[in-house]
């Protein structure tokens, strides 16, 4: 276990270095390419209930995707990460319904500088308490072609996907959005890591 943890830490550093070297224009360009790939994807076209992450600076931008989700009349869910004060290792996350683009702009900012519903906001539907999810767009630091994912080490998505598996609808299809610079030959994984169904990245024609 310690060896896997050390390997992950080293890889996180290396990927962060590669992504930091990307210009904002290049991140934006790759993000638009991936958004267009996603809009043609059969799983996206057919999905009714989709979970989308609100991107941080080192992640594929998801603003265009969220706009399209509303334009297509799909139900959009976004993560609320719980930072439990009692235990720094808490990895509880819910996917809460986002009502509109305007709704997104009024959400409070977290210490990670991403917007999410406030901890005391109980008015929103949680995806798993109702109809489940058809598709989850997955963030992450690194990915390989076989669907292994390197997260930030907190386990939010792995834990959430385990909850999805127990939902009557079953596990949603998972698609990761990656800059080319986030692809790796092989990601070291342990037993808690959940594989992703598909990794979308810009392929050289």
Secondary structure, DSSP 8 states (H G I E B T S, - for coil): -HHHHHHHHHHHHHHHHHHHTS-HHHHHHHHHHHHHHHHT-HHHHH-SEEE-----TTS---HHHHHHHHHTT-EEEEEEE---SS-TT---EEEEEE--HHHHHTS-B-TTS-B---TT---S-BGGGTT--SEEEE--SEE-TTS-EE--SS-HHHHHHHHHHHSTT---EEEEE--GGGB-S-----TT----SEEE-----
